[in-house]
Amino acid sequence: MKVFVEGIGVCGPGLDGWEKTSAILRGLAPYEDGPAPQPKAEMLPPAERRRSSATIRLAVSTTAEATRMAGEGGEKKVSVFASSGGDGELAARICEALAKPEKAVSPFMFHNSVHNAPSGYWGIASQSMEPSNSISCGNGSFAGGLLEAATFCAVDGVKAILAVYDYPSPPPLFKEMKIDFPFAMAFVLSPYPSPCSIAALDMHALPAGPSAAVSTMDDPRIEAVRMGNPAARSLPVLSAIANGESVETVVEYVDGLVMKVRVAQDTAS
């Protein structure tokens, strides 16, 4: 299944936006470890921005970067939002509240905790009325989200937004949902090539094994980023795009499967 990338967004430790990230991945700028940026999601209306969680702002801001790069808004694009486990920070706060005698849970906290909350806030921010799916595939959420978005492109012949994001959970959930730092990435995908096409992605699932080893990063510091957040499993694909390479990458998927993603720079067809 082939799709064409028209826009990219990235947010993670030392990786603040696609322009900076692509320079680092190409070796044109040094990688400087540090805390991930704290996105403000400025495209959200002020009231919604105040009510949103850190996870929501991370997803919305990164998605907004990808759509700006594609030169279009998101109001006429279907979307797929993928996260390994949703908003663990809010889940932990709700569990703590329910453990207290008064069991007082903020309505905004509850409403933001559902798995499709980032998708809903994106719909508000972009004024989109298009379909949106929210999925979870654990560490394979990038691969699962990419396949879901590519299916929209192939079956419906429409452009699709893919947003993949994860935010650390506080103790004690951190032990069960080990995410070391915030990371998010986003693509704008098209079923057909255009002057905006950056790269083509052709993907299929296959059994994991020695002949289909998961791709890793050469720089151990960036490899630590890849392993520290499920959404950062996208880094080998992002690196191939940044370097203008036509290569096959392999990313984690589910149930003993991996996803082979062939990155091609020839976007003519």
C-alpha positions, 0 to 999 in steps of 0.5 A, a space after each residue: 500500500 503506497 502513500 505520499 508524504 506532504 507534511 511532517 511534524 515532530 516534537 520530542 527531547 532535542 527534536 523541536 519541529 521537523 526543520 530542526 529534527 531533519 537537520 539533526 538526522 542528516 548530521 548537519 546539526 548536533 543532537 543536544 539532549 534536553 527536555 521535550 518542548 512544551 507545546 502551547 497548541 495555539 491554534 486551539 481557542 483560548 477556552 479549549 486550550 485552558 481545558 486541554 491536557 499536556 497530551 492533547 496539546 502535544 498531539 494538536 501542536 505536532 499535527 498543526 506543524 504537519 498541516 502547515 508544511 503541507 500548505 493546507 489546513 486540516 479541515 478537509 482531511 480525515 485523521 487518525 490519532 494513535 497512542 500506545 495507551 492514551 493519557 496516562 497522566 489523567 488516568 492516574 489522577 482519576 484513579 487517585 481521586 476515586 481512591 479518596 472518600 469524596 471520589 471527586 473527579 473533575 468533569 474536564 479531567 474525565 472528558 479529557 481522559 477518553 482515548 479520542 480526546 486529542 482527535 476531538 480537540 483537533 476537530 475543534 481547532 481545525 473546524 474539521 467535520 471529517 471522519 477521525 479514528 483513534 487507535 492504540 497498538 501499544 509499542 506498534 502504534 506508529 505502524 498501526 496508525 500508519 496502516 490505518 491512515 494509508 487505508 483511508 487514502 487507498 480506499 477512499 482516495 482522500 488525504 489523511 492526517 496521521 498523529 502519533 503521540 505519547 506522554 509519560 505517566 506518573 507513578 505508579 502507572 509509570 511502571 506499567 506504561 513506561 514512557 520516559 518523555 513526551 514525543 509526537 510525530 505527524 504526517 499529512 498523507 496523500 493517495 497520489 503524488 503532487 508537487 508537495 510530495 516529500 517521499 513515498 511510503 510503501 508498507 506491508 506487515 510480515 512476521 517478525 524474525 531474523 530476516 525482518 529485524 526492527 530498524 534502529 538508529 546509529 546515534 545511541 542518544 537518538 536510539 535512546 529516544 526511539 526506545 523511550 517512547 512508543 511514538 518515537 518508533 517512527 524515527 527510522 522512517 523519519 531519518 530515511 525521509 530526512 536523508 533523502 534515502 530510498 531504503 526499507 525500514 522495519 518498525 514494530 507492529 503487533 502480535 508477532 508482526 513487524 511493518 516493513 516501510 519502504 521509503 522512496 524519494 521518487 514520488 512520480 508514481 
